[in-house]
Amino acid sequence: MTPNAPRCLALAGPTASGKTAAALALAARWPIEIISVDSALVYRGMDIGTAKPSAAELAAVPHHLIDIRDPAQPYSAADFVRDATRLVTEIRSRGRIALLVGGTMLYFKALLSGLDDLPAADATVRERLEARARDLGWPALHAELQRVDPTTAARLFPNDAQRIQRALEVYEVSGQPLSAFHSGRDHDPHSPLQEDHLISLEPTDRTWLHERIAQRFDAMLAAGLVDEVRTLRQRGDLHPELPSMRCVGYRQVWAALDAQPQPDAVALAELRDRGIFATRQLAKRQLTWLRSLPARQVVAADAPNALDQVMALAAHWLDAAP
């Protein structure tokens, strides 16, 4: 590693774009420790639907921010920024390289741009909003958000429960729209990550990504995703409004089990279609955010030499002679 090497590197991309394989290849060449940038991998007991790295992969390379929360516990962007910043410092102090890998773009945004001084969460207000959502549905609350904070509402989907709830909570607690708290800065000077040290895996062929998404969701179903969610439901302390259970895949399976505790072939086919569609929508949002970063280093994920390109970029930063 050169004296002027960056504090950390990042590898981002939409779901199913090949991030894990690329990260492991990088770790096989350089003394890397991986920091997960994934809001689902933080939860214990959620392995199949999150495509969590295997036990062998976790043993081969040090991983951080995986299995650090129970599904009933919250984990916020602020928690991630605090933990990731600390980990980057600790990893560098060991003479190793921190590699941030994942697809939770809210976490990347918070790390790059910093966090605004938002009002603290209010459990009473949050519970009241959840109760109203159960009665009216999240699209109705999204319409309400449109009236009080059109700027925030415009960037949220009508069923984005977690973010709609937070935006309305901020408005009720402070009397100001969430958008009023956003500084609009592009980069936090104290961030350990620079935008131009972020490698972005972006497929040029949408069909390629859609096929990989379908293959991966089929593999999750075959591996027992429905049983995994059924086990989580049987705990009795989880519900579909929790951030953990709103993760793509888990949300669709939970709804399917609500409708039919033992899904038949027709129900499973409908679940598959809903899960793949939701994952495609997630990938679309991930790509939209990545394309807003002009300094990112783009690699065509569907190119035959995609891995070689990733390795060459890393070598340019980490080796004295690329």
C-alpha positions, 0 to 999 in steps of 0.5 A: 500500500502506497503512502498516499493510499486512500483511507478506504475504498468502496465497492457499490452497485445494485443487488445481484451485480457481483459485489461479493465476488469482486470484494473477495477477489480484492481481499485475496490480493490485498490485506483487506477487511470488509465493512458491510454497507447493507441494512439487512446484513446487520440482522441475525437470523436473516441469512437466506433472504439477505444473501449473507456471505457463507461461513467459509467466506466470513472465515476467509476475510474479516467482515464487519457490521454483519450479525450485529443486531437482533431483528427487533432492534433498530439500526440507523444510518447514524449508527452506520456512520459511527460504526464505519468511521470507527472501523476504518480507523481501527483497520488502518491502525492494523496496517490493513485496508478497509473496503466498504461493500454493499448496496444500501445507498442511504448508508453511503450517502450518510457516510459521504455527505454527513448527517444533518442534526435531525430531531430525535425519534419519538416513540409515541408519535411513531406508534401513532403513525404506525397505527394510522398506516394500519388503518389507512395504508402507507399511500394515504400517509404518503399523500399527507406527506405530500401536503406538508413536505412535497420535496421529501414526498417527491423522492419517496415511493408511496409504500416506502413505510420507513422513510414516510414514517420518519418524515412525518415524525420529524414534521410532527415533532418539530413543525418543520418538513424533513427537507428543511433539515437537509444541508444539501452538501455533497461531501462531508470533509470529515468523511473517511470515504472520497467519492472518487474512491468508490467503484460502482458496478453498473450493468449496461444491459438491464436484461442481464441484471433482471435475469440475475435477480430472478436467479438469485430470488429462485435460489433463495426460495429453494434454499428455504426463504419461506421457512426462514421467515416463518421461523422469524414470525414464530418468535412473536415479537416481530411485525411487518412494520419493523425495518428488518421485516420491511427488507425486500424479500422478507416483506413479500414472504411475510405478506404471503404467509399472512394470506396463506400460512402454507402457501400452495403452488399458485401462492408461491408463484405469486410470491416469486413474481412479487419478490422479483419485481420488488428487487428490480425496483430496489435495483433501479433506485440503487442505480439512480442514486449511484448515477448522481455521483459524478466522481464514482469509478464506473465498471460495467458489471456485465462486461466479460472483464469486469473483475479485471477492471475492478482489480486495476482500479484498486491497484492504481490506488493501492500499489506503488506500480499499478 
